[in-house]
Amino acid sequence: MKTSEIAVLVDGELCGDGEIEITSAASIEKAATGQIAFFEKAAELPSTNASCVIVPQAALPLTTETPSHREAETRPVGSVPEMRNAERGMRIEENRINAETQRRGDEKSETRPVGSVPEMRNGECGMRNAERSTPNDQAIIRVKSPKLAFARAVNKLYASDQLLDGSHPTAVIAESADARNAHIGAFVTIGENSYVGEGCRIHEGVRIGKNVTIRKFTVIHPNCVIYDNVEIGGDCVIHAGTIIGADGFGYVKDEEGNYEKFPQIGTVVIQDNVEIGANSCIDRGALGETRIGEGTKIDNLVQVGHNVNIGKRCVIAAQTGISGSVVIEDDCVIGGQVGFGDHVRVKSGAVIGSQAGILPGKIVRPGIWWGTPIQPLDEYKRQNAHVKGLERLRKDVTELKRAAEEKSKDCG
Protein backbone atom coordinates (compact mmCIF):
# COMPACT_ATOMS: atom_id res chain seq x y z
CA MET A 1 0.00 0.00 0.00
CA LYS A 2 1.08 3.56 -0.63
CA THR A 3 1.35 6.00 2.26
CA SER A 4 -1.38 8.17 0.74
CA GLU A 5 -3.74 5.16 0.75
CA ILE A 6 -2.91 4.45 4.38
CA ALA A 7 -3.61 8.07 5.33
CA VAL A 8 -7.07 7.83 3.75
CA LEU A 9 -7.74 4.47 5.42
CA VAL A 10 -6.96 5.78 8.92
CA ASP A 11 -8.38 9.28 8.31
CA GLY A 12 -5.01 10.88 9.09
CA GLU A 13 -3.00 13.92 8.04
CA LEU A 14 -0.14 12.98 5.72
CA CYS A 15 3.20 14.73 5.93
CA GLY A 16 5.78 13.70 3.37
CA ASP A 17 5.77 11.56 0.25
CA GLY A 18 2.40 9.93 -0.46
CA GLU A 19 3.88 7.57 -3.08
CA ILE A 20 6.09 5.55 -0.72
CA GLU A 21 5.22 1.86 -0.95
CA ILE A 22 4.70 0.07 2.37
CA THR A 23 5.09 -3.71 2.35
CA SER A 24 5.19 -4.73 6.03
CA ALA A 25 5.20 -3.49 9.64
CA ALA A 26 7.55 -3.46 12.62
CA SER A 27 8.24 -1.69 15.90
CA ILE A 28 9.61 1.83 15.60
CA GLU A 29 12.99 0.66 16.96
CA LYS A 30 13.43 -2.16 14.44
CA ALA A 31 11.55 -0.89 11.39
CA ALA A 32 13.42 -0.70 8.09
CA THR A 33 12.80 0.80 4.67
CA GLY A 34 9.39 -0.17 3.32
CA GLN A 35 7.92 -0.75 6.78
CA ILE A 36 5.33 1.13 8.83
CA ALA A 37 5.56 1.78 12.59
CA PHE A 38 3.70 3.83 15.19
CA PHE A 39 4.62 6.08 18.12
CA GLU A 40 2.04 6.92 20.81
CA LYS A 41 3.73 9.65 22.84
CA ALA A 42 3.19 13.35 22.18
CA ALA A 43 6.94 13.89 22.33
CA GLU A 44 9.84 14.19 19.94
CA LEU A 45 9.95 11.11 17.75
CA PRO A 46 12.98 8.84 18.07
CA SER A 47 15.27 8.13 15.19
CA THR A 48 13.87 5.36 12.98
CA ASN A 49 14.42 3.82 9.57
CA ALA A 50 10.69 3.24 9.06
CA SER A 51 9.34 4.58 5.78
CA CYS A 52 6.08 5.59 7.46
CA VAL A 53 5.32 6.45 11.10
CA ILE A 54 1.84 6.94 12.55
CA VAL A 55 1.93 9.51 15.35
CA PRO A 56 -0.52 11.42 17.58
CA GLN A 57 -1.77 14.77 16.35
CA ALA A 58 0.27 16.64 18.97
CA ALA A 59 3.54 14.80 18.30
CA LEU A 60 6.77 16.78 18.06
CA PRO A 61 9.03 16.57 14.99
CA LEU A 62 10.95 13.50 13.88
CA THR A 63 14.58 13.27 14.97
CA THR A 64 16.42 13.05 11.66
CA GLU A 65 19.84 13.10 13.29
CA THR A 66 21.14 9.56 13.73
CA PRO A 67 22.73 8.34 16.98
CA SER A 68 26.11 7.92 15.22
CA HIS A 69 26.10 11.60 14.26
CA ARG A 70 25.43 12.61 17.83
CA GLU A 71 28.22 10.38 19.11
CA ALA A 72 30.68 11.75 16.54
CA GLU A 73 30.07 15.37 17.48
CA THR A 74 32.90 16.96 19.50
CA ARG A 75 32.79 20.16 21.52
CA PRO A 76 33.93 21.44 24.94
CA VAL A 77 32.03 19.71 27.72
CA GLY A 78 29.45 21.86 29.49
CA SER A 79 29.65 24.84 27.10
CA VAL A 80 27.45 25.02 24.00
CA PRO A 81 25.13 22.04 24.53
CA GLU A 82 23.13 23.58 27.38
CA MET A 83 22.42 26.71 25.39
CA ARG A 84 21.66 24.76 22.24
CA ASN A 85 19.31 22.36 24.02
CA ALA A 86 17.50 25.20 25.74
CA GLU A 87 17.10 27.18 22.53
CA ARG A 88 16.03 24.07 20.66
CA GLY A 89 13.45 23.22 23.34
CA MET A 90 12.01 26.73 23.10
CA ARG A 91 11.84 26.51 19.32
CA ILE A 92 10.16 23.10 19.46
CA GLU A 93 7.53 24.32 21.93
CA GLU A 94 6.92 27.50 19.91
CA ASN A 95 6.57 25.49 16.72
CA ARG A 96 4.25 23.02 18.43
CA ILE A 97 1.94 25.83 19.55
CA ASN A 98 2.02 27.41 16.09
CA ALA A 99 1.29 24.04 14.47
CA GLU A 100 -1.64 23.40 16.79
CA THR A 101 -3.05 26.86 16.15
CA GLN A 102 -2.64 26.39 12.41
CA ARG A 103 -4.24 22.94 12.57
CA ARG A 104 -7.29 24.19 14.47
CA GLY A 105 -7.73 27.06 12.07
CA ASP A 106 -7.51 24.71 9.12
CA GLU A 107 -10.06 22.35 10.62
CA LYS A 108 -12.57 25.18 11.01
CA SER A 109 -12.16 26.63 7.54
CA GLU A 110 -11.20 23.64 5.39
CA THR A 111 -13.80 21.67 3.45
CA ARG A 112 -12.88 18.64 1.37
CA PRO A 113 -14.42 15.37 0.16
CA VAL A 114 -14.75 12.68 2.80
CA GLY A 115 -11.79 10.27 2.78
CA SER A 116 -9.37 12.61 1.01
CA VAL A 117 -5.97 13.63 2.37
CA PRO A 118 -5.56 17.32 3.32
CA GLU A 119 -3.52 18.75 0.47
CA MET A 120 -2.22 21.79 2.31
CA ARG A 121 -0.80 19.69 5.10
CA ASN A 122 0.72 17.11 2.80
CA GLY A 123 4.45 17.74 3.08
CA GLU A 124 3.90 20.47 5.67
CA CYS A 125 1.63 19.04 8.40
CA GLY A 126 1.00 22.61 9.46
CA MET A 127 4.72 23.09 10.26
CA ARG A 128 6.52 25.89 8.47
CA ASN A 129 9.82 25.66 10.32
CA ALA A 130 12.56 23.77 8.48
CA GLU A 131 13.52 22.05 11.70
CA ARG A 132 10.19 20.18 11.58
CA SER A 133 10.46 18.93 8.02
CA THR A 134 10.22 15.24 7.11
CA PRO A 135 12.94 13.37 5.16
CA ASN A 136 12.15 12.75 1.49
CA ASP A 137 12.13 8.97 1.97
CA GLN A 138 9.80 9.06 4.96
CA ALA A 139 6.15 9.90 5.63
CA ILE A 140 4.41 10.89 8.85
CA ILE A 141 0.68 10.31 9.40
CA ARG A 142 -1.00 12.18 12.28
CA VAL A 143 -4.10 10.62 13.85
CA LYS A 144 -6.10 10.71 17.09
CA SER A 145 -5.17 7.16 18.14
CA PRO A 146 -1.88 5.89 16.64
CA LYS A 147 -2.23 2.34 17.98
CA LEU A 148 -5.74 1.92 16.57
CA ALA A 149 -4.75 3.44 13.24
CA PHE A 150 -1.67 1.20 13.07
CA ALA A 151 -3.81 -1.89 13.73
CA ARG A 152 -6.23 -0.97 10.96
CA ALA A 153 -3.45 -0.24 8.49
CA VAL A 154 -1.54 -3.44 9.21
CA ASN A 155 -4.67 -5.61 9.12
CA LYS A 156 -5.44 -4.19 5.69
CA LEU A 157 -1.83 -4.52 4.57
CA TYR A 158 -1.57 -8.19 5.51
CA ALA A 159 -5.07 -9.12 4.36
CA SER A 160 -3.92 -9.05 0.73
CA ASP A 161 -1.43 -11.85 1.51
CA GLN A 162 -4.24 -14.09 2.74
CA LEU A 163 -6.58 -13.95 -0.25
CA LEU A 164 -6.57 -17.56 -1.41
CA ASP A 165 -9.20 -19.66 -3.12
CA GLY A 166 -9.73 -23.19 -4.28
CA SER A 167 -9.52 -26.53 -2.50
CA HIS A 168 -6.49 -28.67 -1.81
CA PRO A 169 -6.69 -32.06 -3.57
CA THR A 170 -6.59 -33.89 -0.24
CA ALA A 171 -9.67 -32.06 1.10
CA VAL A 172 -12.83 -34.18 1.44
CA ILE A 173 -15.98 -32.14 0.77
CA ALA A 174 -19.42 -33.74 0.78
CA GLU A 175 -21.37 -33.43 -2.49
CA SER A 176 -24.18 -31.53 -0.77
CA ALA A 177 -21.77 -29.07 0.90
CA ASP A 178 -21.07 -25.65 -0.63
CA ALA A 179 -17.53 -24.33 -0.23
CA ARG A 180 -16.79 -23.25 -3.79
CA ASN A 181 -15.94 -19.60 -2.95
CA ALA A 182 -13.61 -20.41 -0.05
CA HIS A 183 -10.04 -21.58 0.38
CA ILE A 184 -9.99 -25.14 1.72
CA GLY A 185 -6.63 -26.42 2.96
CA ALA A 186 -5.05 -29.85 3.01
CA PHE A 187 -6.86 -32.72 4.76
CA VAL A 188 -9.94 -30.65 5.59
CA THR A 189 -13.24 -32.53 5.80
CA ILE A 190 -16.65 -30.86 5.35
CA GLY A 191 -19.85 -32.76 6.09
CA GLU A 192 -23.22 -32.98 4.35
CA ASN A 193 -25.29 -29.84 3.80
CA SER A 194 -22.65 -27.53 5.26
CA TYR A 195 -21.99 -24.08 3.86
CA VAL A 196 -18.67 -22.20 3.88
CA GLY A 197 -19.07 -18.61 2.73
CA GLU A 198 -17.22 -16.40 0.32
CA GLY A 199 -13.63 -15.54 1.21
CA CYS A 200 -13.43 -18.00 4.12
CA ARG A 201 -10.08 -19.66 4.79
CA ILE A 202 -10.23 -23.14 6.26
CA HIS A 203 -6.71 -24.25 7.12
CA GLU A 204 -5.12 -27.68 7.26
CA GLY A 205 -6.72 -30.50 9.21
CA VAL A 206 -9.98 -28.76 10.11
CA ARG A 207 -13.02 -31.02 10.53
CA ILE A 208 -16.42 -29.43 9.81
CA GLY A 209 -19.48 -31.54 10.57
CA LYS A 210 -22.93 -31.75 9.00
CA ASN A 211 -25.34 -28.81 8.62
CA VAL A 212 -22.70 -26.27 9.64
CA THR A 213 -22.93 -22.67 8.45
CA ILE A 214 -19.80 -20.50 8.28
CA ARG A 215 -20.39 -17.03 6.88
CA LYS A 216 -18.08 -14.98 4.65
CA PHE A 217 -14.47 -14.05 5.38
CA THR A 218 -14.17 -16.20 8.50
CA VAL A 219 -10.80 -17.83 9.17
CA ILE A 220 -10.46 -21.20 10.88
CA HIS A 221 -6.90 -22.18 11.74
CA PRO A 222 -5.46 -25.72 11.66
CA ASN A 223 -6.87 -28.71 13.53
CA CYS A 224 -10.10 -27.16 14.74
CA VAL A 225 -13.24 -29.30 15.05
CA ILE A 226 -16.66 -27.81 14.30
CA TYR A 227 -19.38 -30.26 15.31
CA ASP A 228 -22.72 -30.74 13.52
CA ASN A 229 -25.35 -27.97 13.35
CA VAL A 230 -23.06 -25.14 14.50
CA GLU A 231 -23.45 -21.62 13.09
CA ILE A 232 -20.47 -19.26 12.83
CA GLY A 233 -20.86 -15.66 11.63
CA GLY A 234 -18.81 -13.58 9.25
CA ASP A 235 -15.34 -12.10 9.83
CA CYS A 236 -14.65 -14.48 12.72
CA VAL A 237 -11.26 -15.96 13.60
CA ILE A 238 -11.05 -19.39 15.23
CA HIS A 239 -7.51 -20.27 16.31
CA ALA A 240 -5.81 -23.66 16.15
CA GLY A 241 -7.08 -26.59 18.16
CA THR A 242 -10.40 -25.03 19.18
CA ILE A 243 -13.42 -27.32 19.56
CA ILE A 244 -16.88 -25.87 18.91
CA GLY A 245 -20.04 -27.83 19.58
CA ALA A 246 -18.84 -30.70 21.78
CA ASP A 247 -21.28 -32.10 24.33
CA GLY A 248 -21.85 -30.11 27.48
CA PHE A 249 -21.01 -31.57 30.89
CA GLY A 250 -24.44 -32.70 32.06
CA TYR A 251 -25.38 -35.84 33.97
CA VAL A 252 -28.26 -37.10 36.11
CA LYS A 253 -27.92 -39.60 38.99
CA ASP A 254 -30.08 -42.71 38.92
CA GLU A 255 -31.53 -44.55 41.91
CA GLU A 256 -28.28 -46.42 42.49
CA GLY A 257 -26.12 -43.28 42.39
CA ASN A 258 -24.74 -43.84 38.92
CA TYR A 259 -24.45 -40.94 36.48
CA GLU A 260 -26.55 -41.01 33.34
CA LYS A 261 -25.81 -38.56 30.55
CA PHE A 262 -28.35 -35.78 30.06
CA PRO A 263 -29.08 -35.16 26.34
CA GLN A 264 -26.80 -32.60 24.70
CA ILE A 265 -28.70 -31.99 21.48
CA GLY A 266 -28.61 -28.20 21.21
CA THR A 267 -26.26 -26.05 19.15
CA VAL A 268 -23.72 -23.22 19.20
CA VAL A 269 -24.31 -19.82 17.58
CA ILE A 270 -21.32 -17.51 17.13
CA GLN A 271 -22.15 -14.08 15.78
CA ASP A 272 -20.06 -11.83 13.50
CA ASN A 273 -16.56 -10.52 14.26
CA VAL A 274 -15.83 -12.95 17.11
CA GLU A 275 -12.29 -14.20 17.79
CA ILE A 276 -11.65 -17.38 19.78
CA GLY A 277 -8.15 -18.25 20.96
CA ALA A 278 -6.25 -21.51 20.55
CA ASN A 279 -7.40 -24.70 22.31
CA SER A 280 -10.61 -23.20 23.66
CA CYS A 281 -13.81 -25.25 23.95
CA ILE A 282 -17.35 -24.01 23.29
CA ASP A 283 -19.89 -26.65 24.33
CA ARG A 284 -23.25 -26.99 22.59
CA GLY A 285 -26.45 -26.26 24.46
CA ALA A 286 -28.16 -29.17 26.18
CA LEU A 287 -31.58 -28.46 24.65
CA GLY A 288 -31.17 -24.90 23.41
CA GLU A 289 -28.10 -22.97 22.25
CA THR A 290 -24.78 -21.65 23.49
CA ARG A 291 -24.40 -18.14 22.09
CA ILE A 292 -21.43 -15.78 21.72
CA GLY A 293 -22.33 -12.22 20.79
CA GLU A 294 -21.00 -10.02 18.04
CA GLY A 295 -17.53 -8.54 18.52
CA THR A 296 -16.61 -10.67 21.55
CA LYS A 297 -12.97 -11.73 21.93
CA ILE A 298 -12.03 -14.92 23.78
CA ASP A 299 -8.43 -15.81 24.68
CA ASN A 300 -6.67 -19.18 24.61
CA LEU A 301 -7.72 -22.12 26.78
CA VAL A 302 -11.16 -20.83 27.73
CA GLN A 303 -13.98 -23.27 28.56
CA VAL A 304 -17.53 -22.15 27.76
CA GLY A 305 -20.15 -24.54 29.12
CA HIS A 306 -23.52 -25.52 27.69
CA ASN A 307 -26.28 -22.92 27.33
CA VAL A 308 -23.94 -20.04 28.20
CA ASN A 309 -25.00 -16.72 26.68
CA ILE A 310 -22.18 -14.20 26.17
CA GLY A 311 -23.17 -10.74 24.97
CA LYS A 312 -21.61 -8.33 22.50
CA ARG A 313 -18.10 -6.85 22.74
CA CYS A 314 -17.02 -8.88 25.76
CA VAL A 315 -13.35 -9.67 26.41
CA ILE A 316 -12.48 -12.93 28.21
CA ALA A 317 -8.84 -13.73 29.08
CA ALA A 318 -7.08 -17.10 29.14
CA GLN A 319 -7.90 -20.10 31.33
CA THR A 320 -11.30 -18.82 32.38
CA GLY A 321 -13.95 -21.49 33.02
CA ILE A 322 -17.63 -20.64 32.51
CA SER A 323 -20.16 -23.14 33.87
CA GLY A 324 -23.47 -23.97 32.26
CA SER A 325 -26.28 -21.43 31.85
CA VAL A 326 -24.14 -18.42 32.78
CA VAL A 327 -25.25 -15.12 31.23
CA ILE A 328 -22.63 -12.46 30.56
CA GLU A 329 -24.20 -9.28 29.23
CA ASP A 330 -22.68 -6.80 26.75
CA ASP A 331 -19.35 -4.98 27.20
CA CYS A 332 -17.99 -7.02 30.11
CA VAL A 333 -14.28 -7.62 30.78
CA ILE A 334 -13.23 -10.94 32.35
CA GLY A 335 -9.64 -11.45 33.53
CA GLY A 336 -7.62 -14.64 33.32
CA GLN A 337 -8.36 -17.78 35.37
CA VAL A 338 -11.78 -16.60 36.51
CA GLY A 339 -14.12 -19.38 37.64
CA PHE A 340 -17.90 -19.10 37.15
CA GLY A 341 -20.42 -21.24 38.99
CA ASP A 342 -23.56 -22.20 37.09
CA HIS A 343 -26.46 -19.78 36.51
CA VAL A 344 -24.39 -16.65 37.26
CA ARG A 345 -25.51 -13.42 35.62
CA VAL A 346 -22.92 -10.68 34.92
CA LYS A 347 -24.52 -7.33 34.22
CA SER A 348 -23.44 -5.14 31.30
CA GLY A 349 -20.19 -3.23 31.86
CA ALA A 350 -18.88 -5.30 34.78
CA VAL A 351 -15.12 -5.88 35.09
CA ILE A 352 -13.95 -9.07 36.87
CA GLY A 353 -10.31 -9.34 37.89
CA SER A 354 -8.00 -12.31 37.39
CA GLN A 355 -8.47 -15.47 39.47
CA ALA A 356 -11.81 -14.34 40.85
CA GLY A 357 -14.33 -16.98 41.88
CA ILE A 358 -18.07 -16.47 41.41
CA LEU A 359 -20.49 -18.65 43.37
CA PRO A 360 -23.47 -20.26 41.59
CA GLY A 361 -26.47 -18.01 41.04
CA LYS A 362 -24.59 -14.81 41.87
CA ILE A 363 -25.59 -11.55 40.15
CA VAL A 364 -22.54 -9.40 39.39
CA ARG A 365 -23.52 -5.77 38.95
CA PRO A 366 -21.58 -3.08 37.00
CA GLY A 367 -18.28 -2.15 38.64
CA ILE A 368 -14.86 -3.67 39.28
CA TRP A 369 -14.85 -7.00 41.14
CA TRP A 370 -12.06 -9.19 42.53
CA GLY A 371 -11.31 -12.12 44.80
CA THR A 372 -12.96 -15.39 45.88
CA PRO A 373 -15.79 -15.19 46.63
CA ILE A 374 -16.11 -12.19 44.35
CA GLN A 375 -16.45 -8.76 45.97
CA PRO A 376 -16.08 -5.09 45.00
CA LEU A 377 -12.45 -4.11 44.43
CA ASP A 378 -12.31 -1.57 47.29
CA GLU A 379 -13.59 -4.17 49.75
CA TYR A 380 -11.12 -6.72 48.39
CA LYS A 381 -8.25 -4.27 48.95
CA ARG A 382 -9.37 -3.55 52.52
CA GLN A 383 -9.56 -7.25 53.34
CA ASN A 384 -6.14 -7.81 51.81
CA ALA A 385 -4.72 -5.04 53.99
CA HIS A 386 -6.30 -6.62 57.07
CA VAL A 387 -4.83 -10.02 56.22
CA LYS A 388 -1.38 -8.49 55.86
CA GLY A 389 -1.80 -6.93 59.31
CA LEU A 390 -2.61 -10.23 61.05
CA GLU A 391 1.02 -10.93 61.97
CA ARG A 392 1.33 -7.53 63.61
CA LEU A 393 -1.95 -8.11 65.43
CA ARG A 394 -0.72 -11.50 66.68
CA LYS A 395 2.42 -9.90 68.09
CA ASP A 396 0.36 -7.18 69.79
CA VAL A 397 -1.96 -9.74 71.40
CA THR A 398 1.00 -11.83 72.56
CA GLU A 399 2.57 -8.74 74.13
CA LEU A 400 -0.71 -7.82 75.86
CA LYS A 401 -1.05 -11.35 77.27
CA ARG A 402 2.51 -11.25 78.55
CA ALA A 403 1.94 -7.86 80.20
CA ALA A 404 -1.35 -9.06 81.74
CA GLU A 405 0.33 -12.17 83.18
CA GLU A 406 3.13 -10.10 84.71
CA LYS A 407 0.65 -7.70 86.26
CA SER A 408 -1.35 -10.61 87.63
CA LYS A 409 1.76 -12.04 89.29
CA ASP A 410 2.59 -8.64 90.83
CA CYS A 411 -0.92 -8.34 92.26
CA GLY A 412 -0.76 -11.87 93.68
C-alpha positions in Angstrom: 0.0 0.0 0.0 1.1 3.6 -0.6 1.3 6.0 2.3 -1.4 8.2 0.7 -3.7 5.2 0.8 -2.9 4.4 4.4 -3.6 8.1 5.3 -7.1 7.8 3.7 -7.7 4.5 5.4 -7.0 5.8 8.9 -8.4 9.3 8.3 -5.0 10.9 9.1 -3.0 13.9 8.0 -0.1 13.0 5.7 3.2 14.7 5.9 5.8 13.7 3.4 5.8 11.6 0.3 2.4 9.9 -0.5 3.9 7.6 -3.1 6.1 5.5 -0.7 5.2 1.9 -0.9 4.7 0.1 2.4 5.1 -3.7 2.4 5.2 -4.7 6.0 5.2 -3.5 9.6 7.6 -3.5 12.6 8.2 -1.7 15.9 9.6 1.8 15.6 13.0 0.7 17.0 13.4 -2.2 14.4 11.5 -0.9 11.4 13.4 -0.7 8.1 12.8 0.8 4.7 9.4 -0.2 3.3 7.9 -0.7 6.8 5.3 1.1 8.8 5.6 1.8 12.6 3.7 3.8 15.2 4.6 6.1 18.1 2.0 6.9 20.8 3.7 9.7 22.8 3.2 13.4 22.2 6.9 13.9 22.3 9.8 14.2 19.9 10.0 11.1 17.8 13.0 8.8 18.1 15.3 8.1 15.2 13.9 5.4 13.0 14.4 3.8 9.6 10.7 3.2 9.1 9.3 4.6 5.8 6.1 5.6 7.5 5.3 6.5 11.1 1.8 6.9 12.6 1.9 9.5 15.4 -0.5 11.4 17.6 -1.8 14.8 16.4 0.3 16.6 19.0 3.5 14.8 18.3 6.8 16.8 18.1 9.0 16.6 15.0 11.0 13.5 13.9 14.6 13.3 15.0 16.4 13.1 11.7 19.8 13.1 13.3 21.1 9.6 13.7 22.7 8.3 17.0 26.1 7.9 15.2 26.1 11.6 14.3 25.4 12.6 17.8 28.2 10.4 19.1 30.7 11.7 16.5 30.1 15.4 17.5 32.9 17.0 19.5 32.8 20.2 21.5 33.9 21.4 24.9 32.0 19.7 27.7 29.5 21.9 29.5 29.6 24.8 27.1 27.4 25.0 24.0 25.1 22.0 24.5 23.1 23.6 27.4 22.4 26.7 25.4 21.7 24.8 22.2 19.3 22.4 24.0 17.5 25.2 25.7 17.1 27.2 22.5 16.0 24.1 20.7 13.4 23.2 23.3 12.0 26.7 23.1 11.8 26.5 19.3 10.2 23.1 19.5 7.5 24.3 21.9 6.9 27.5 19.9 6.6 25.5 16.7 4.3 23.0 18.4 1.9 25.8 19.6 2.0 27.4 16.1 1.3 24.0 14.5 -1.6 23.4 16.8 -3.0 26.9 16.1 -2.6 26.4 12.4 -4.2 22.9 12.6 -7.3 24.2 14.5 -7.7 27.1 12.1 -7.5 24.7 9.1 -10.1 22.3 10.6 -12.6 25.2 11.0 -12.2 26.6 7.5 -11.2 23.6 5.4 -13.8 21.7 3.4 -12.9 18.6 1.4 -14.4 15.4 0.2 -14.7 12.7 2.8 -11.8 10.3 2.8 -9.4 12.6 1.0 -6.0 13.6 2.4 -5.6 17.3 3.3 -3.5 18.8 0.5 -2.2 21.8 2.3 -0.8 19.7 5.1 0.7 17.1 2.8 4.4 17.7 3.1 3.9 20.5 5.7 1.6 19.0 8.4 1.0 22.6 9.5 4.7 23.1 10.3 6.5 25.9 8.5 9.8 25.7 10.3 12.6 23.8 8.5 13.5 22.0 11.7 10.2 20.2 11.6 10.5 18.9 8.0 10.2 15.2 7.1 12.9 13.4 5.2 12.2 12.8 1.5 12.1 9.0 2.0 9.8 9.1 5.0 6.2 9.9 5.6 4.4 10.9 8.9 0.7 10.3 9.4 -1.0 12.2 12.3 -4.1 10.6 13.9 -6.1 10.7 17.1 -5.2 7.2 18.1 -1.9 5.9 16.6 -2.2 2.3 18.0 -5.7 1.9 16.6 -4.8 3.4 13.2 -1.7 1.2 13.1 -3.8 -1.9 13.7 -6.2 -1.0 11.0 -3.5 -0.2 8.5 -1.5 -3.4 9.2 -4.7 -5.6 9.1 -5.4 -4.2 5.7 -1.8 -4.5 4.6 -1.6 -8.2 5.5 -5.1 -9.1 4.4 -3.9 -9.0 0.7 -1.4 -11.8 1.5 -4.2 -14.1 2.7 -6.6 -14.0 -0.2 -6.6 -17.6 -1.4 -9.2 -19.7 -3.1 -9.7 -23.2 -4.3 -9.5 -26.5 -2.5 -6.5 -28.7 -1.8 -6.7 -32.1 -3.6 -6.6 -33.9 -0.2 -9.7 -32.1 1.1 -12.8 -34.2 1.4 -16.0 -32.1 0.8 -19.4 -33.7 0.8 -21.4 -33.4 -2.5 -24.2 -31.5 -0.8 -21.8 -29.1 0.9 -21.1 -25.7 -0.6 -17.5 -24.3 -0.2 -16.8 -23.3 -3.8 -15.9 -19.6 -3.0 -13.6 -20.4 0.0 -10.0 -21.6 0.4 -10.0 -25.1 1.7 -6.6 -26.4 3.0 -5.1 -29.8 3.0 -6.9 -32.7 4.8 -9.9 -30.7 5.6 -13.2 -32.5 5.8 -16.6 -30.9 5.3 -19.9 -32.8 6.1 -23.2 -33.0 4.3 -25.3 -29.8 3.8 -22.7 -27.5 5.3 -22.0 -24.1 3.9 -18.7 -22.2 3.9 -19.1 -18.6 2.7 -17.2 -16.4 0.3 -13.6 -15.5 1.2 -13.4 -18.0 4.1 -10.1 -19.7 4.8 -10.2 -23.1 6.3 -6.7 -24.2 7.1 -5.1 -27.7 7.3 -6.7 -30.5 9.2 -10.0 -28.8 10.1 -13.0 -31.0 10.5 -16.4 -29.4 9.8 -19.5 -31.5 10.6 -22.9 -31.7 9.0 -25.3 -28.8 8.6 -22.7 -26.3 9.6 -22.9 -22.7 8.5 -19.8 -20.5 8.3 -20.4 -17.0 6.9 -18.1 -15.0 4.7 -14.5 -14.0 5.4 -14.2 -16.2 8.5 -10.8 -17.8 9.2 -10.5 -21.2 10.9 -6.9 -22.2 11.7 -5.5 -25.7 11.7 -6.9 -28.7 13.5 -10.1 -27.2 14.7 -13.2 -29.3 15.0 -16.7 -27.8 14.3 -19.4 -30.3 15.3 -22.7 -30.7 13.5 -25.3 -28.0 13.4 -23.1 -25.1 14.5 -23.5 -21.6 13.1 -20.5 -19.3 12.8 -20.9 -15.7 11.6 -18.8 -13.6 9.2 -15.3 -12.1 9.8 -14.7 -14.5 12.7 -11.3 -16.0 13.6 -11.0 -19.4 15.2 -7.5 -20.3 16.3 -5.8 -23.7 16.2 -7.1 -26.6 18.2 -10.4 -25.0 19.2 -13.4 -27.3 19.6 -16.9 -25.9 18.9 -20.0 -27.8 19.6 -18.8 -30.7 21.8 -21.3 -32.1 24.3 -21.8 -30.1 27.5 -21.0 -31.6 30.9 -24.4 -32.7 32.1 -25.4 -35.8 34.0 -28.3 -37.1 36.1 -27.9 -39.6 39.0 -30.1 -42.7 38.9 -31.5 -44.5 41.9 -28.3 -46.4 42.5 -26.1 -43.3 42.4 -24.7 -43.8 38.9 -24.4 -40.9 36.5 -26.5 -41.0 33.3 -25.8 -38.6 30.5 -28.4 -35.8 30.1 -29.1 -35.2 26.3 -26.8 -32.6 24.7 -28.7 -32.0 21.5 -28.6 -28.2 21.2 -26.3 -26.0 19.1 -23.7 -23.2 19.2 -24.3 -19.8 17.6 -21.3 -17.5 17.1 -22.2 -14.1 15.8 -20.1 -11.8 13.5 -16.6 -10.5 14.3 -15.8 -12.9 17.1 -12.3 -14.2 17.8 -11.7 -17.4 19.8 -8.1 -18.3 21.0 -6.3 -21.5 20.6 -7.4 -24.7 22.3 -10.6 -23.2 23.7 -13.8 -25.2 23.9 -17.3 -24.0 23.3 -19.9 -26.6 24.3 -23.2 -27.0 22.6 -26.5 -26.3 24.5 -28.2 -29.2 26.2 -31.6 -28.5 24.7 -31.2 -24.9 23.4 -28.1 -23.0 22.2 -24.8 -21.7 23.5 -24.4 -18.1 22.1 -21.4 -15.8 21.7 -22.3 -12.2 20.8 -21.0 -10.0 18.0 -17.5 -8.5 18.5 -16.6 -10.7 21.6 -13.0 -11.7 21.9 -12.0 -14.9 23.8 -8.4 -15.8 24.7 -6.7 -19.2 24.6 -7.7 -22.1 26.8 -11.2 -20.8 27.7 -14.0 -23.3 28.6 -17.5 -22.1 27.8 -20.2 -24.5 29.1 -23.5 -25.5 27.7 -26.3 -22.9 27.3 -23.9 -20.0 28.2 -25.0 -16.7 26.7 -22.2 -14.2 26.2 -23.2 -10.7 25.0 -21.6 -8.3 22.5 -18.1 -6.8 22.7 -17.0 -8.9 25.8 -13.3 -9.7 26.4 -12.5 -12.9 28.2 -8.8 -13.7 29.1 -7.1 -17.1 29.1 -7.9 -20.1 31.3 -11.3 -18.8 32.4 -14.0 -21.5 33.0 -17.6 -20.6 32.5 -20.2 -23.1 33.9 -23.5 -24.0 32.3 -26.3 -21.4 31.8 -24.1 -18.4 32.8 -25.3 -15.1 31.2 -22.6 -12.5 30.6 -24.2 -9.3 29.2 -22.7 -6.8 26.7 -19.3 -5.0 27.2 -18.0 -7.0 30.1 -14.3 -7.6 30.8 -13.2 -10.9 32.3 -9.6 -11.4 33.5 -7.6 -14.6 33.3 -8.4 -17.8 35.4 -11.8 -16.6 36.5 -14.1 -19.4 37.6 -17.9 -19.1 37.1 -20.4 -21.2 39.0 -23.6 -22.2 37.1 -26.5 -19.8 36.5 -24.4 -16.7 37.3 -25.5 -13.4 35.6 -22.9 -10.7 34.9 -24.5 -7.3 34.2 -23.4 -5.1 31.3 -20.2 -3.2 31.9 -18.9 -5.3 34.8 -15.1 -5.9 35.1 -14.0 -9.1 36.9 -10.3 -9.3 37.9 -8.0 -12.3 37.4 -8.5 -15.5 39.5 -11.8 -14.3 40.9 -14.3 -17.0 41.9 -18.1 -16.5 41.4 -20.5 -18.7 43.4 -23.5 -20.3 41.6 -26.5 -18.0 41.0 -24.6 -14.8 41.9 -25.6 -11.5 40.1 -22.5 -9.4 39.4 -23.5 -5.8 39.0 -21.6 -3.1 37.0 -18.3 -2.1 38.6 -14.9 -3.7 39.3 -14.8 -7.0 41.1 -12.1 -9.2 42.5 -11.3 -12.1 44.8 -13.0 -15.4 45.9 -15.8 -15.2 46.6 -16.1 -12.2 44.4 -16.4 -8.8 46.0 -16.1 -5.1 45.0 -12.5 -4.1 44.4 -12.3 -1.6 47.3 -13.6 -4.2 49.8 -11.1 -6.7 48.4 -8.3 -4.3 49.0 -9.4 -3.5 52.5 -9.6 -7.3 53.3 -6.1 -7.8 51.8 -4.7 -5.0 54.0 -6.3 -6.6 57.1 -4.8 -10.0 56.2 -1.4 -8.5 55.9 -1.8 -6.9 59.3 -2.6 -10.2 61.1 1.0 -10.9 62.0 1.3 -7.5 63.6 -1.9 -8.1 65.4 -0.7 -11.5 66.7 2.4 -9.9 68.1 0.4 -7.2 69.8 -2.0 -9.7 71.4 1.0 -11.8 72.6 2.6 -8.7 74.1 -0.7 -7.8 75.9 -1.1 -11.3 77.3 2.5 -11.3 78.6 1.9 -7.9 80.2 -1.4 -9.1 81.7 0.3 -12.2 83.2 3.1 -10.1 84.7 0.7 -7.7 86.3 -1.3 -10.6 87.6 1.8 -12.0 89.3 2.6 -8.6 90.8 -0.9 -8.3 92.3 -0.8 -11.9 93.7 
